[in-house]
Amino acid sequence: MNFQNELNTSRVTTILSANQQPVNELKELTIRSAFLHRDLTVSLLVPQQLSRLPRSLPLIVFQDGQDFEAIELLKTVNQLLRTGTLPPLVIAGVHANHDRVLEYGVARQADYNNRGHRAGAYTSFVVQELLPFLAAHYPLSATPAHRVVAGFSLGGLMALDIAWNHPLSFGKTGVFSGSLWWRQKVFGSEYRDSDRIMHAQIRQTATRPDLKFWFQTGTSDETDDRDGDGVIDSIADTLDCMAELERKGYLWGKDLIYQEVAGGEHRPATWGAIMPSFLKWAMDR
């Protein structure tokens, strides 16, 4: 595969002194996608002194990599690396652009407003272009259990969809305040919870992909409560999705992890605060 790419070495951020544990540095990469017909920016958190490290590093791929600064990801990762809480790893964050609502979603079906109709092309970029490029340039593990895909809000839905349909590429997925309301009908008299697209895909999939799942919601993610049961929709949609997974045979506490943040909002500050918990889970082999 022919990649056009460019490492922007002028924007490398390094935090390291001679007497500290090796830490990650932040780089930016540009990849030309044949599937999306555009250049994509990818933020990379890469260990320094790669030659000293194991030749089989774990990988996390985030959607909405443009939010890395807002969630203070580099600071969090390096704090955990210095204390030995995390192993050396590579983290990639794909930046979204103005087409985010078209490129993120569920690949098999756009929503009722045709949003997400390019999610299949975006998935192909991640699986067929980004992963091979990273594997060619960094010593990454090829084991699915050592590869994680994650995202925030609509990016969380996209991450779940990628993992569900590509379990040989990713063995774990993290969904922060996921847009699991994604539906094939507008809310109204004809809408049913069975119209939620991701829930239906899980229910209708004949196989049981070998995956592990981490879900996070905040009690202040939103205020909507469409069924009036006192539980906001983002929490209800997440718990219902997890119930679908449980019916497929996944086990709570083992395959399914749920973290509800009291007062947590639908914004980077909440996702950054819960990030250490996610990273520890993601790297627990």
PyRosetta script that sets phi, psi and omega in degrees:
from pyrosetta import init, pose_from_sequence

init()
pose = pose_from_sequence("MNFQNELNTSRVTTILSANQQPVNELKELTIRSAFLHRDLTVSLLVPQQLSRLPRSLPLIVFQDGQDFEAIELLKTVNQLLRTGTLPPLVIAGVHANHDRVLEYGVARQADYNNRGHRAGAYTSFVVQELLPFLAAHYPLSATPAHRVVAGFSLGGLMALDIAWNHPLSFGKTGVFSGSLWWRQKVFGSEYRDSDRIMHAQIRQTATRPDLKFWFQTGTSDETDDRDGDGVIDSIADTLDCMAELERKGYLWGKDLIYQEVAGGEHRPATWGAIMPSFLKWAMDR")
pose.set_psi(1, 136.4)
pose.set_omega(1, -175.5)
pose.set_phi(2, -96.1)
pose.set_psi(2, 110.2)
pose.set_omega(2, 179.6)
pose.set_phi(3, -101.1)
pose.set_psi(3, 137.9)
pose.set_omega(3, 166.5)
pose.set_phi(4, -105.4)
pose.set_psi(4, 118.9)
pose.set_omega(4, -174.9)
pose.set_phi(5, -147.4)
pose.set_psi(5, 164.0)
pose.set_omega(5, -178.1)
pose.set_phi(6, -152.3)
pose.set_psi(6, 123.8)
pose.set_omega(6, 174.2)
pose.set_phi(7, -87.6)
pose.set_psi(7, 123.4)
pose.set_omega(7, -179.6)
pose.set_phi(8, -89.8)
pose.set_psi(8, 84.2)
pose.set_omega(8, -174.9)
pose.set_phi(9, -70.6)
pose.set_psi(9, -15.1)
pose.set_omega(9, 179.3)
pose.set_phi(10, -73.8)
pose.set_psi(10, -12.7)
pose.set_omega(10, -178.2)
pose.set_phi(11, -112.6)
pose.set_psi(11, 32.8)
pose.set_omega(11, 177.7)
pose.set_phi(12, -83.2)
pose.set_psi(12, 127.8)
pose.set_omega(12, 176.2)
pose.set_phi(13, -107.2)
pose.set_psi(13, 126.0)
pose.set_omega(13, -176.5)
pose.set_phi(14, -125.9)
pose.set_psi(14, 133.0)
pose.set_omega(14, 174.6)
pose.set_phi(15, -128.5)
pose.set_psi(15, 100.8)
pose.set_omega(15, -175.5)
pose.set_phi(16, -162.3)
pose.set_psi(16, 139.1)
pose.set_omega(16, 168.6)
pose.set_phi(17, -127.5)
pose.set_psi(17, 164.9)
pose.set_omega(17, -170.5)
pose.set_phi(18, -61.2)
pose.set_psi(18, -27.9)
pose.set_omega(18, -175.4)
pose.set_phi(19, -101.5)
pose.set_psi(19, 13.9)
pose.set_omega(19, 179.0)
pose.set_phi(20, -104.5)
pose.set_psi(20, 164.1)
pose.set_omega(20, 172.6)
pose.set_phi(21, -63.8)
pose.set_psi(21, 150.4)
pose.set_omega(21, 175.5)
pose.set_phi(22, -57.2)
pose.set_psi(22, 140.7)
pose.set_omega(22, 179.6)
pose.set_phi(23, -127.3)
pose.set_psi(23, 177.3)
pose.set_omega(23, -179.9)
pose.set_phi(24, -93.1)
pose.set_psi(24, 154.7)
pose.set_omega(24, 173.1)
pose.set_phi(25, -118.2)
pose.set_psi(25, 154.4)
pose.set_omega(25, -177.3)
pose.set_phi(26, -100.7)
pose.set_psi(26, 126.5)
pose.set_omega(26, 177.5)
pose.set_phi(27, -126.5)
pose.set_psi(27, 164.4)
pose.set_omega(27, 172.1)
pose.set_phi(28, -123.3)
pose.set_psi(28, 138.3)
pose.set_omega(28, -176.4)
pose.set_phi(29, -124.7)
pose.set_psi(29, 143.3)
pose.set_omega(29, 173.7)
pose.set_phi(30, -116.7)
pose.set_psi(30, 125.5)
pose.set_omega(30, 179.6)
pose.set_phi(31, -122.4)
pose.set_psi(31, 132.7)
pose.set_omega(31, 173.9)
pose.set_phi(32, -86.0)
pose.set_psi(32, 123.7)
pose.set_omega(32, -178.8)
pose.set_phi(33, -101.6)
pose.set_psi(33, 125.7)
pose.set_omega(33, 174.6)
pose.set_phi(34, -73.0)
pose.set_psi(34, -25.0)
pose.set_omega(34, -178.4)
pose.set_phi(35, -80.0)
pose.set_psi(35, -38.0)
pose.set_omega(35, -178.2)
pose.set_phi(36, -97.6)
pose.set_psi(36, -8.8)
pose.set_omega(36, 177.1)
pose.set_phi(37, 58.9)
pose.set_psi(37, 40.6)
pose.set_omega(37, 178.0)
pose.set_phi(38, -160.6)
pose.set_psi(38, 169.2)
pose.set_omega(38, 173.6)
pose.set_phi(39, -84.9)
pose.set_psi(39, 138.0)
pose.set_omega(39, 175.9)
pose.set_phi(40, -118.4)
pose.set_psi(40, 137.6)
pose.set_omega(40, 174.9)
pose.set_phi(41, -91.1)
pose.set_psi(41, 134.9)
pose.set_omega(41, 179.0)
pose.set_phi(42, -128.0)
pose.set_psi(42, 122.0)
pose.set_omega(42, 172.0)
pose.set_phi(43, -83.3)
pose.set_psi(43, 134.3)
pose.set_omega(43, -178.7)
pose.set_phi(44, -121.5)
pose.set_psi(44, 129.4)
pose.set_omega(44, 168.4)
pose.set_phi(45, -104.0)
pose.set_psi(45, 110.0)
pose.set_omega(45, -170.5)
pose.set_phi(46, -123.3)
pose.set_psi(46, 136.8)
pose.set_omega(46, 178.3)
pose.set_phi(47, -63.4)
pose.set_psi(47, 142.5)
pose.set_omega(47, 169.7)
pose.set_phi(48, -74.3)
pose.set_psi(48, 160.8)
pose.set_omega(48, 174.2)
pose.set_phi(49, 54.0)
pose.set_psi(49, 53.0)
pose.set_omega(49, -177.5)
pose.set_phi(50, -57.0)
pose.set_psi(50, -33.0)
pose.set_omega(50, -176.9)
pose.set_phi(51, -62.9)
pose.set_psi(51, -21.2)
pose.set_omega(51, -179.8)
pose.set_phi(52, -87.9)
pose.set_psi(52, -9.1)
pose.set_omega(52, -169.5)
pose.set_phi(53, -100.1)
pose.set_psi(53, 165.4)
pose.set_omega(53, 176.2)
pose.set_phi(54, -55.2)
pose.set_psi(54, 151.2)
pose.set_omega(54, -176.4)
pose.set_phi(55, -88.6)
pose.set_psi(55, 14.2)
pose.set_omega(55, -177.0)
pose.set_phi(56, -141.0)
pose.set_psi(56, 75.3)
pose.set_omega(56, -173.4)
pose.set_phi(57, -85.1)
pose.set_psi(57, 143.9)
pose.set_omega(57, 173.2)
pose.set_phi(58, -72.3)
pose.set_psi(58, 159.5)
pose.set_omega(58, -176.3)
pose.set_phi(59, -133.2)
pose.set_psi(59, 137.9)
pose.set_omega(59, 168.4)
pose.set_phi(60, -121.3)
pose.set_psi(60, 130.1)
pose.set_omega(60, 175.1)
pose.set_phi(61, -111.7)
pose.set_psi(61, 120.2)
pose.set_omega(61, 177.2)
pose.set_phi(62, -103.5)
pose.set_psi(62, 144.2)
pose.set_omega(62, 162.7)
pose.set_phi(63, -84.1)
pose.set_psi(63, 161.6)
pose.set_omega(63, -179.3)
pose.set_phi(64, 59.9)
pose.set_psi(64, 46.6)
pose.set_omega(64, 178.3)
pose.set_phi(65, -62.3)
pose.set_psi(65, -16.4)
pose.set_omega(65, 176.8)
pose.set_phi(66, -65.9)
pose.set_psi(66, -13.4)
pose.set_omega(66, 179.3)
pose.set_phi(67, -91.8)
pose.set_psi(67, 3.6)
pose.set_omega(67, -178.0)
pose.set_phi(68, -56.7)
pose.set_psi(68, -41.4)
pose.set_omega(68, -179.6)
pose.set_phi(69, -66.8)
pose.set_psi(69, -41.7)
pose.set_omega(69, -177.9)
pose.set_phi(70, -65.0)
pose.set_psi(70, -34.0)
pose.set_omega(70, 179.5)
pose.set_phi(71, -91.1)
pose.set_psi(71, 0.8)
pose.set_omega(71, 179.2)
pose.set_phi(72, 55.6)
pose.set_psi(72, 46.1)
pose.set_omega(72, -174.0)
pose.set_phi(73, -66.2)
pose.set_psi(73, -43.5)
pose.set_omega(73, -179.4)
pose.set_phi(74, -59.6)
pose.set_psi(74, -44.3)
pose.set_omega(74, 178.7)
pose.set_phi(75, -60.4)
pose.set_psi(75, -45.3)
pose.set_omega(75, -179.3)
pose.set_phi(76, -64.1)
pose.set_psi(76, -47.7)
pose.set_omega(76, -178.8)
pose.set_phi(77, -60.9)
pose.set_psi(77, -45.1)
pose.set_omega(77, -177.6)
pose.set_phi(78, -68.5)
pose.set_psi(78, -33.6)
pose.set_omega(78, 174.2)
pose.set_phi(79, -61.9)
pose.set_psi(79, -42.5)
pose.set_omega(79, -179.3)
pose.set_phi(80, -71.8)
pose.set_psi(80, -34.2)
pose.set_omega(80, 177.0)
pose.set_phi(81, -66.4)
pose.set_psi(81, -41.9)
pose.set_omega(81, -177.7)
pose.set_phi(82, -64.2)
pose.set_psi(82, -31.3)
pose.set_omega(82, -179.6)
pose.set_phi(83, -90.1)
pose.set_psi(83, 0.5)
pose.set_omega(83, -179.4)
pose.set_phi(84, 76.5)
pose.set_psi(84, 11.7)
pose.set_omega(84, -179.2)
pose.set_phi(85, -73.2)
pose.set_psi(85, -31.2)
pose.set_omega(85, 177.6)
pose.set_phi(86, -114.9)
pose.set_psi(86, 148.1)
pose.set_omega(86, 169.1)
pose.set_phi(87, -80.2)
pose.set_psi(87, 165.5)
pose.set_omega(87, 172.1)
pose.set_phi(88, -55.8)
pose.set_psi(88, 138.3)
pose.set_omega(88, -176.7)
pose.set_phi(89, -154.9)
pose.set_psi(89, 166.2)
pose.set_omega(89, 174.1)
pose.set_phi(90, -115.2)
pose.set_psi(90, 134.7)
pose.set_omega(90, 176.8)
pose.set_phi(91, -124.3)
pose.set_psi(91, 129.3)
pose.set_omega(91, 177.2)
pose.set_phi(92, -116.5)
pose.set_psi(92, 137.9)
pose.set_omega(92, 177.4)
pose.set_phi(93, -127.7)
pose.set_psi(93, 112.6)
pose.set_omega(93, -178.8)
pose.set_phi(94, -81.0)
pose.set_psi(94, 123.2)
pose.set_omega(94, 179.4)
pose.set_phi(95, -74.7)
pose.set_psi(95, 136.8)
pose.set_omega(95, 172.3)
pose.set_phi(96, -89.6)
pose.set_psi(96, 158.3)
pose.set_omega(96, 175.2)
pose.set_phi(97, -124.7)
pose.set_psi(97, -159.0)
pose.set_omega(97, -176.1)
pose.set_phi(98, -65.4)
pose.set_psi(98, -14.4)
pose.set_omega(98, 177.8)
pose.set_phi(99, -92.9)
pose.set_psi(99, 13.9)
pose.set_omega(99, -176.3)
pose.set_phi(100, -50.7)
pose.set_psi(100, -46.7)
pose.set_omega(100, -175.6)
pose.set_phi(101, -70.7)
pose.set_psi(101, -13.4)
pose.set_omega(101, 175.3)
pose.set_phi(102, -94.6)
pose.set_psi(102, -32.1)
pose.set_omega(102, -175.2)
pose.set_phi(103, -91.5)
pose.set_psi(103, -20.5)
pose.set_omega(103, 177.0)
pose.set_phi(104, -101.0)
pose.set_psi(104, 144.0)
pose.set_omega(104, 178.7)
pose.set_phi(105, 156.6)
pose.set_psi(105, -140.9)
pose.set_omega(105, 176.5)
pose.set_phi(106, -117.3)
pose.set_psi(106, 122.3)
pose.set_omega(106, -168.9)
pose.set_phi(107, -61.7)
pose.set_psi(107, -33.0)
pose.set_omega(107, -173.5)
pose.set_phi(108, -78.1)
pose.set_psi(108, -16.6)
pose.set_omega(108, -174.2)
pose.set_phi(109, -158.3)
pose.set_psi(109, 127.5)
pose.set_omega(109, 172.6)
pose.set_phi(110, -72.4)
pose.set_psi(110, 164.8)
pose.set_omega(110, 179.4)
pose.set_phi(111, -81.1)
pose.set_psi(111, -176.1)
pose.set_omega(111, -174.2)
pose.set_phi(112, -61.3)
pose.set_psi(112, -20.4)
pose.set_omega(112, -178.5)
pose.set_phi(113, -106.3)
pose.set_psi(113, 16.1)
pose.set_omega(113, -179.2)
pose.set_phi(114, 66.4)
pose.set_psi(114, 16.0)
pose.set_omega(114, 172.6)
pose.set_phi(115, -73.0)
pose.set_psi(115, 146.5)
pose.set_omega(115, -178.7)
pose.set_phi(116, 81.4)
pose.set_psi(116, 13.2)
pose.set_omega(116, -176.4)
pose.set_phi(117, -73.1)
pose.set_psi(117, -9.2)
pose.set_omega(117, 175.8)
pose.set_phi(118, -106.4)
pose.set_psi(118, 14.0)
pose.set_omega(118, -179.3)
pose.set_phi(119, -64.3)
pose.set_psi(119, -31.2)
pose.set_omega(119, 176.9)
pose.set_phi(120, -65.2)
pose.set_psi(120, -40.6)
pose.set_omega(120, 178.3)
pose.set_phi(121, -67.2)
pose.set_psi(121, -39.6)
pose.set_omega(121, 178.3)
pose.set_phi(122, -64.4)
pose.set_psi(122, -43.0)
pose.set_omega(122, 177.6)
pose.set_phi(123, -58.6)
pose.set_psi(123, -43.0)
pose.set_omega(123, 178.5)
pose.set_phi(124, -62.3)
pose.set_psi(124, -37.7)
pose.set_omega(124, 175.5)
pose.set_phi(125, -59.2)
pose.set_psi(125, -48.3)
pose.set_omega(125, -177.4)
pose.set_phi(126, -63.0)
pose.set_psi(126, -49.8)
pose.set_omega(126, -171.7)
pose.set_phi(127, -78.3)
pose.set_psi(127, -40.8)
pose.set_omega(127, -171.6)
pose.set_phi(128, -100.4)
pose.set_psi(128, -15.3)
pose.set_omega(128, -179.7)
pose.set_phi(129, -118.2)
pose.set_psi(129, -53.6)
pose.set_omega(129, -176.3)
pose.set_phi(130, -66.3)
pose.set_psi(130, -50.4)
pose.set_omega(130, -177.2)
pose.set_phi(131, -61.0)
pose.set_psi(131, -47.0)
pose.set_omega(131, 177.4)
pose.set_phi(132, -61.7)
pose.set_psi(132, -37.7)
pose.set_omega(132, 178.5)
pose.set_phi(133, -62.5)
pose.set_psi(133, -48.6)
pose.set_omega(133, -178.9)
pose.set_phi(134, -62.6)
pose.set_psi(134, -41.1)
pose.set_omega(134, -180.0)
pose.set_phi(135, -65.2)
pose.set_psi(135, -30.3)
pose.set_omega(135, -180.0)
pose.set_phi(136, -76.0)
pose.set_psi(136, -23.0)
pose.set_omega(136, -174.2)
pose.set_phi(137, -109.6)
pose.set_psi(137, -15.0)
pose.set_omega(137, -177.9)
pose.set_phi(138, -136.2)
pose.set_psi(138, 149.4)
pose.set_omega(138, -176.7)
pose.set_phi(139, -79.1)
pose.set_psi(139, 76.8)
pose.set_omega(139, -174.5)
pose.set_phi(140, -94.8)
pose.set_psi(140, 149.1)
pose.set_omega(140, 172.8)
pose.set_phi(141, -68.2)
pose.set_psi(141, 141.8)
pose.set_omega(141, 175.2)
pose.set_phi(142, -94.4)
pose.set_psi(142, -0.4)
pose.set_omega(142, -179.0)
pose.set_phi(143, -77.7)
pose.set_psi(143, 124.9)
pose.set_omega(143, -178.7)
pose.set_phi(144, -54.8)
pose.set_psi(144, -35.5)
pose.set_omega(144, -179.0)
pose.set_phi(145, -63.5)
pose.set_psi(145, -18.4)
pose.set_omega(145, 179.8)
pose.set_phi(146, -100.1)
pose.set_psi(146, 11.9)
pose.set_omega(146, 178.8)
pose.set_phi(147, -125.9)
pose.set_psi(147, 128.1)
pose.set_omega(147, -173.0)
pose.set_phi(148, -125.6)
pose.set_psi(148, 139.9)
pose.set_omega(148, 174.3)
pose.set_phi(149, -122.5)
pose.set_psi(149, 134.4)
pose.set_omega(149, -172.4)
pose.set_phi(150, -145.8)
pose.set_psi(150, 168.8)
pose.set_omega(150, 178.0)
pose.set_phi(151, -175.3)
pose.set_psi(151, 169.3)
pose.set_omega(151, -176.4)
pose.set_phi(152, -112.2)
pose.set_psi(152, 133.3)
pose.set_omega(152, 175.5)
pose.set_phi(153, 58.6)
pose.set_psi(153, -121.5)
pose.set_omega(153, 178.5)
pose.set_phi(154, -62.9)
pose.set_psi(154, -30.7)
pose.set_omega(154, 174.5)
pose.set_phi(155, -66.2)
pose.set_psi(155, -27.7)
pose.set_omega(155, 175.4)
pose.set_phi(156, -69.0)
pose.set_psi(156, -41.3)
pose.set_omega(156, 174.4)
pose.set_phi(157, -59.9)
pose.set_psi(157, -44.2)
pose.set_omega(157, 179.5)
pose.set_phi(158, -61.4)
pose.set_psi(158, -42.0)
pose.set_omega(158, 179.3)
pose.set_phi(159, -62.3)
pose.set_psi(159, -44.0)
pose.set_omega(159, 179.5)
pose.set_phi(160, -62.2)
pose.set_psi(160, -42.3)
pose.set_omega(160, -179.6)
pose.set_phi(161, -65.4)
pose.set_psi(161, -41.1)
pose.set_omega(161, 178.3)
pose.set_phi(162, -62.0)
pose.set_psi(162, -48.4)
pose.set_omega(162, -178.5)
pose.set_phi(163, -62.4)
pose.set_psi(163, -43.8)
pose.set_omega(163, -176.4)
pose.set_phi(164, -59.8)
pose.set_psi(164, -38.1)
pose.set_omega(164, -175.7)
pose.set_phi(165, -95.5)
pose.set_psi(165, -7.6)
pose.set_omega(165, -179.0)
pose.set_phi(166, -137.1)
pose.set_psi(166, 60.3)
pose.set_omega(166, -177.7)
pose.set_phi(167, -69.2)
pose.set_psi(167, -11.6)
pose.set_omega(167, 174.4)
pose.set_phi(168, -84.2)
pose.set_psi(168, -12.3)
pose.set_omega(168, 176.8)
pose.set_phi(169, -98.1)
pose.set_psi(169, -34.9)
pose.set_omega(169, -179.1)
pose.set_phi(170, -137.0)
pose.set_psi(170, 136.4)
pose.set_omega(170, 179.2)
pose.set_phi(171, -105.1)
pose.set_psi(171, -8.7)
pose.set_omega(171, -179.6)
pose.set_phi(172, -140.5)
pose.set_psi(172, 152.2)
pose.set_omega(172, 176.0)
pose.set_phi(173, -141.9)
pose.set_psi(173, 141.9)
pose.set_omega(173, 179.1)
pose.set_phi(174, -118.8)
pose.set_psi(174, 128.8)
pose.set_omega(174, -175.1)
pose.set_phi(175, -121.7)
pose.set_psi(175, 106.0)
pose.set_omega(175, 179.3)
pose.set_phi(176, -95.0)
pose.set_psi(176, 116.9)
pose.set_omega(176, 178.9)
pose.set_phi(177, 46.0)
pose.set_psi(177, 51.2)
pose.set_omega(177, -173.0)
pose.set_phi(178, -63.6)
pose.set_psi(178, 144.2)
pose.set_omega(178, 178.0)
pose.set_phi(179, -81.2)
pose.set_psi(179, 63.8)
pose.set_omega(179, -175.1)
pose.set_phi(180, -82.6)
pose.set_psi(180, 3.6)
pose.set_omega(180, 170.6)
pose.set_phi(181, -76.6)
pose.set_psi(181, -9.8)
pose.set_omega(181, -176.0)
pose.set_phi(182, -45.3)
pose.set_psi(182, 120.9)
pose.set_omega(182, -165.5)
pose.set_phi(183, -140.7)
pose.set_psi(183, 161.2)
pose.set_omega(183, -178.4)
pose.set_phi(184, -95.8)
pose.set_psi(184, -4.5)
pose.set_omega(184, 176.4)
pose.set_phi(185, -135.1)
pose.set_psi(185, 147.6)
pose.set_omega(185, 176.6)
pose.set_phi(186, -68.5)
pose.set_psi(186, 148.5)
pose.set_omega(186, 175.3)
pose.set_phi(187, -59.4)
pose.set_psi(187, 135.4)
pose.set_omega(187, -179.3)
pose.set_phi(188, 166.6)
pose.set_psi(188, -165.6)
pose.set_omega(188, -174.2)
pose.set_phi(189, -64.7)
pose.set_psi(189, -25.6)
pose.set_omega(189, -176.9)
pose.set_phi(190, -94.3)
pose.set_psi(190, -8.3)
pose.set_omega(190, -178.0)
pose.set_phi(191, -73.1)
pose.set_psi(191, 138.5)
pose.set_omega(191, 173.1)
pose.set_phi(192, -129.7)
pose.set_psi(192, 153.8)
pose.set_omega(192, 178.6)
pose.set_phi(193, -60.0)
pose.set_psi(193, -22.9)
pose.set_omega(193, 177.1)
pose.set_phi(194, -67.3)
pose.set_psi(194, -10.4)
pose.set_omega(194, 178.1)
pose.set_phi(195, -80.9)
pose.set_psi(195, -6.4)
pose.set_omega(195, 177.1)
pose.set_phi(196, -68.9)
pose.set_psi(196, 124.5)
pose.set_omega(196, -166.6)
pose.set_phi(197, -71.6)
pose.set_psi(197, -43.8)
pose.set_omega(197, -178.3)
pose.set_phi(198, -67.5)
pose.set_psi(198, -40.6)
pose.set_omega(198, 178.5)
pose.set_phi(199, -59.8)
pose.set_psi(199, -44.1)
pose.set_omega(199, -179.1)
pose.set_phi(200, -65.3)
pose.set_psi(200, -39.7)
pose.set_omega(200, 179.5)
pose.set_phi(201, -61.3)
pose.set_psi(201, -45.0)
pose.set_omega(201, 178.6)
pose.set_phi(202, -60.8)
pose.set_psi(202, -46.2)
pose.set_omega(202, -177.4)
pose.set_phi(203, -62.4)
pose.set_psi(203, -36.5)
pose.set_omega(203, -173.1)
pose.set_phi(204, -93.0)
pose.set_psi(204, -7.6)
pose.set_omega(204, 178.2)
pose.set_phi(205, -71.7)
pose.set_psi(205, 127.4)
pose.set_omega(205, -175.5)
pose.set_phi(206, -73.0)
pose.set_psi(206, -31.1)
pose.set_omega(206, -177.0)
pose.set_phi(207, -95.7)
pose.set_psi(207, 174.4)
pose.set_omega(207, 176.3)
pose.set_phi(208, -122.3)
pose.set_psi(208, 94.1)
pose.set_omega(208, -178.2)
pose.set_phi(209, -56.5)
pose.set_psi(209, 145.1)
pose.set_omega(209, 179.9)
pose.set_phi(210, -80.9)
pose.set_psi(210, 90.2)
pose.set_omega(210, -172.9)
pose.set_phi(211, -138.8)
pose.set_psi(211, 160.4)
pose.set_omega(211, 168.8)
pose.set_phi(212, -126.7)
pose.set_psi(212, 148.2)
pose.set_omega(212, -169.2)
pose.set_phi(213, -130.3)
pose.set_psi(213, 140.5)
pose.set_omega(213, 175.2)
pose.set_phi(214, -128.7)
pose.set_psi(214, 121.6)
pose.set_omega(214, -179.5)
pose.set_phi(215, -119.5)
pose.set_psi(215, 141.4)
pose.set_omega(215, 175.9)
pose.set_phi(216, -132.0)
pose.set_psi(216, 138.2)
pose.set_omega(216, 169.3)
pose.set_phi(217, -134.8)
pose.set_psi(217, 166.0)
pose.set_omega(217, 174.1)
pose.set_phi(218, -121.0)
pose.set_psi(218, 145.2)
pose.set_omega(218, -178.0)
pose.set_phi(219, -68.8)
pose.set_psi(219, -13.4)
pose.set_omega(219, 175.2)
pose.set_phi(220, -116.0)
pose.set_psi(220, 27.5)
pose.set_omega(220, 176.1)
pose.set_phi(221, -56.8)
pose.set_psi(221, -35.9)
pose.set_omega(221, -179.1)
pose.set_phi(222, -162.9)
pose.set_psi(222, -176.3)
pose.set_omega(222, 176.9)
pose.set_phi(223, -119.6)
pose.set_psi(223, -11.5)
pose.set_omega(223, -176.6)
pose.set_phi(224, -65.7)
pose.set_psi(224, 140.2)
pose.set_omega(224, 178.0)
pose.set_phi(225, -145.0)
pose.set_psi(225, 82.0)
pose.set_omega(225, -168.1)
pose.set_phi(226, -64.3)
pose.set_psi(226, -27.7)
pose.set_omega(226, -179.5)
pose.set_phi(227, -100.4)
pose.set_psi(227, 1.3)
pose.set_omega(227, 174.6)
pose.set_phi(228, 65.7)
pose.set_psi(228, 28.3)
pose.set_omega(228, -178.2)
pose.set_phi(229, -95.1)
pose.set_psi(229, 5.9)
pose.set_omega(229, 178.8)
pose.set_phi(230, 86.4)
pose.set_psi(230, 1.2)
pose.set_omega(230, 178.4)
pose.set_phi(231, -114.3)
pose.set_psi(231, 123.5)
pose.set_omega(231, -177.8)
pose.set_phi(232, -62.5)
pose.set_psi(232, 154.5)
pose.set_omega(232, -172.4)
pose.set_phi(233, -60.6)
pose.set_psi(233, -39.0)
pose.set_omega(233, -176.9)
pose.set_phi(234, -62.2)
pose.set_psi(234, -37.7)
pose.set_omega(234, 177.1)
pose.set_phi(235, -72.1)
pose.set_psi(235, -44.5)
pose.set_omega(235, -179.4)
pose.set_phi(236, -61.8)
pose.set_psi(236, -43.7)
pose.set_omega(236, -179.5)
pose.set_phi(237, -64.6)
pose.set_psi(237, -37.7)
pose.set_omega(237, 178.3)
pose.set_phi(238, -67.6)
pose.set_psi(238, -47.7)
pose.set_omega(238, -179.6)
pose.set_phi(239, -64.7)
pose.set_psi(239, -36.1)
pose.set_omega(239, 177.0)
pose.set_phi(240, -66.8)
pose.set_psi(240, -38.1)
pose.set_omega(240, 176.7)
pose.set_phi(241, -63.8)
pose.set_psi(241, -42.3)
pose.set_omega(241, 178.5)
pose.set_phi(242, -65.6)
pose.set_psi(242, -33.4)
pose.set_omega(242, 176.5)
pose.set_phi(243, -65.2)
pose.set_psi(243, -38.7)
pose.set_omega(243, 175.6)
pose.set_phi(244, -61.4)
pose.set_psi(244, -41.4)
pose.set_omega(244, 178.4)
pose.set_phi(245, -65.8)
pose.set_psi(245, -39.8)
pose.set_omega(245, 178.1)
pose.set_phi(246, -61.7)
pose.set_psi(246, -38.9)
pose.set_omega(246, 178.3)
pose.set_phi(247, -66.7)
pose.set_psi(247, -21.8)
pose.set_omega(247, 175.3)
pose.set_phi(248, -79.8)
pose.set_psi(248, -8.6)
pose.set_omega(248, 178.2)
pose.set_phi(249, 111.3)
pose.set_psi(249, -0.2)
pose.set_omega(249, 176.1)
pose.set_phi(250, -74.2)
pose.set_psi(250, 145.5)
pose.set_omega(250, -172.7)
pose.set_phi(251, -105.2)
pose.set_psi(251, 131.6)
pose.set_omega(251, 174.0)
pose.set_phi(252, -61.4)
pose.set_psi(252, 138.6)
pose.set_omega(252, 177.6)
pose.set_phi(253, 83.0)
pose.set_psi(253, -15.6)
pose.set_omega(253, 177.6)
pose.set_phi(254, -116.3)
pose.set_psi(254, -62.3)
pose.set_omega(254, 178.3)
pose.set_phi(255, -91.9)
pose.set_psi(255, -25.6)
pose.set_omega(255, -174.6)
pose.set_phi(256, -120.4)
pose.set_psi(256, 120.4)
pose.set_omega(256, 176.7)
pose.set_phi(257, -118.0)
pose.set_psi(257, 134.2)
pose.set_omega(257, 179.9)
pose.set_phi(258, -127.8)
pose.set_psi(258, 129.2)
pose.set_omega(258, 177.6)
pose.set_phi(259, -127.6)
pose.set_psi(259, 116.0)
pose.set_omega(259, 179.4)
pose.set_phi(260, -104.6)
pose.set_psi(260, 121.9)
pose.set_omega(260, -175.2)
pose.set_phi(261, -95.8)
pose.set_psi(261, 114.3)
pose.set_omega(261, 177.9)
pose.set_phi(262, -62.3)
pose.set_psi(262, 123.6)
pose.set_omega(262, -178.0)
pose.set_phi(263, 77.0)
pose.set_psi(263, -0.7)
pose.set_omega(263, -179.1)
pose.set_phi(264, -64.9)
pose.set_psi(264, 138.9)
pose.set_omega(264, -177.5)
pose.set_phi(265, -112.2)
pose.set_psi(265, 169.5)
pose.set_omega(265, -179.4)
pose.set_phi(266, -85.7)
pose.set_psi(266, 69.2)
pose.set_omega(266, -176.0)
pose.set_phi(267, -158.6)
pose.set_psi(267, 161.8)
pose.set_omega(267, -175.2)
pose.set_phi(268, -57.4)
pose.set_psi(268, -31.9)
pose.set_omega(268, -178.4)
pose.set_phi(269, -58.9)
pose.set_psi(269, -41.3)
pose.set_omega(269, 178.7)
pose.set_phi(270, -68.4)
pose.set_psi(270, -44.9)
pose.set_omega(270, -177.8)
pose.set_phi(271, -66.1)
pose.set_psi(271, -35.9)
pose.set_omega(271, 176.8)
pose.set_phi(272, -66.6)
pose.set_psi(272, -37.6)
pose.set_omega(272, -179.0)
pose.set_phi(273, -67.1)
pose.set_psi(273, -34.1)
pose.set_omega(273, -178.3)
pose.set_phi(274, -89.6)
pose.set_psi(274, -6.5)
pose.set_omega(274, -174.8)
pose.set_phi(275, -56.7)
pose.set_psi(275, -42.4)
pose.set_omega(275, 179.5)
pose.set_phi(276, -56.6)
pose.set_psi(276, -39.3)
pose.set_omega(276, 179.3)
pose.set_phi(277, -63.2)
pose.set_psi(277, -43.6)
pose.set_omega(277, 178.8)
pose.set_phi(278, -63.4)
pose.set_psi(278, -46.0)
pose.set_omega(278, -176.9)
pose.set_phi(279, -62.1)
pose.set_psi(279, -39.8)
pose.set_omega(279, 178.1)
pose.set_phi(280, -62.3)
pose.set_psi(280, -43.2)
pose.set_omega(280, 177.5)
pose.set_phi(281, -64.5)
pose.set_psi(281, -44.1)
pose.set_omega(281, -176.9)
pose.set_phi(282, -61.1)
pose.set_psi(282, -34.4)
pose.set_omega(282, -177.3)
pose.set_phi(283, -95.8)
pose.set_psi(283, 3.8)
pose.set_omega(283, 176.9)
pose.set_phi(284, -80.4)
pose.set_psi(284, 110.4)
pose.set_omega(284, -176.5)
pose.set_phi(285, -95.0)
pose.dump_pdb("model.pdb")
